[in-house]
Every structure is written in structure tokens, then in C-alpha cells.
Amino acid sequence: MDTASLLWGVLFSSIGLGYFIYGRKQQQLVPILCGIGLMGFTFFVSNSWLLVGIGVGLMVLPYFVRI
């Protein structure tokens, strides 16, 4: 694990925590699942470009999917 992966992981995990808290308070499923995904996927992805791509995709998903 290099420094870039560690810093991207911290960034995406903190944003994921915010999504999780927001989704729990608003009782919306998509932000909760995206928050859990943002907090967890950084443990399984080691490529920095793939890490950024998945993270940005999970961050944008709640804006386009409303359930």
C-alpha cells in the first residue's frame, strides 16, 4: 500500500461516513449503501486510478439514483 492509496482511502472513507449518516437521518437507502461502499471498497482495491474511479462513481451515484 502506497501513500496515495492511503490518502485516497481516508478521503473516500470520510465522505462515505458523511453519506451514511445523511442516509440514516433521511431514511434513504441509496446514500446508506453508497456510504458503506465508500468506507469498505478501499480495503480491496490497490490500484490508485481504479480507486479514484470507483470512489467518484460511488460519490455521484446518489445524485442520479433516487429510491
Backbone hydrogen bonds, N-H to C=O, Kabsch-Sander energy under -0.5 kcal/mol:
donor,donor_aa,acceptor,acceptor_aa,energy
6,L,2,D,-1.8
7,L,3,T,-2.5
8,W,4,A,-2.7
9,G,5,S,-2.2
10,V,6,L,-2.0
11,L,7,L,-2.3
12,F,8,W,-2.9
13,S,9,G,-2.2
14,S,10,V,-2.1
15,I,11,L,-2.0
16,G,12,F,-2.3
17,L,13,S,-2.0
18,G,14,S,-1.8
19,Y,15,I,-2.4
20,F,16,G,-2.6
21,I,17,L,-2.5
22,Y,18,G,-2.4
23,G,19,Y,-2.9
24,R,20,F,-2.1
25,K,21,I,-2.1
26,Q,22,Y,-2.4
27,Q,23,G,-0.8
28,Q,23,G,-2.1
32,I,28,Q,-0.9
33,L,29,L,-2.5
34,C,30,V,-2.6
35,G,31,P,-2.2
36,I,32,I,-2.2
37,G,33,L,-2.4
38,L,34,C,-2.8
39,M,35,G,-1.9
40,G,36,I,-1.6
41,F,37,G,-2.6
43,F,40,G,-1.4
44,F,41,F,-1.3
45,V,41,F,-1.1
51,L,47,N,-2.3
52,V,48,S,-2.3
53,G,49,W,-2.3
54,I,50,L,-2.6
55,G,51,L,-2.1
56,V,52,V,-2.7
57,G,53,G,-2.1
58,L,54,I,-2.5
59,M,55,G,-1.9
60,V,56,V,-2.0
61,L,57,G,-1.6
63,Y,60,V,-1.4
64,F,60,V,-0.8
64,F,61,L,-1.0
65,V,61,L,-2.1
66,R,64,F,-0.6
67,I,65,V,-0.5
